[in-house]
């Protein structure tokens, strides 16, 4: 009987020491919409011609891949995308793609991975980037306010100048 309790104690120590994230965001999520918001937070444009996968593990790892199937709407802007949905070009590489092919690729796909941390009180998830399709984004942090309603997850930048939101459904 002592051996049984010893095994239980060892398992509790091993698994109790793992960094566990709250169950709410843990799992995989399908990208279903990219929305542009006005200053009041109302939706003024929506792109549902998208797909993607967002994964949050129980141990604090995350990964995301996003694809826009049509001409990417100028809803999400960053250092690569101009406000008109056109990129000034991509960085490293010696491919044989034309400028038009490069733009189509970089404007329609995004991916990164790293760790995440949740601030439950403020409903903010922070993505700490270890690897990114866009090299200049490596080691950056993305802070996203989140709202979880049933099996639907809404993510929005905490930067008030970024007037967009993404919508995900649990897979």
ABEGO torsion letter per residue (X at the ends): XAAAAAAAAAAAAAAAABBBBBAAABEBBBBABBBBBBAAGBBABBBABBBEBBBBBAAGBBBBBBBBABBBBBABBBAABBAAGBBAEBBBEABABBAAAAAAAAAABBBBBEBBBBBAAAGBBBBBBABBABAAABGBBBBBBBBBBEABBBBBBABAABBBBBBBBBX
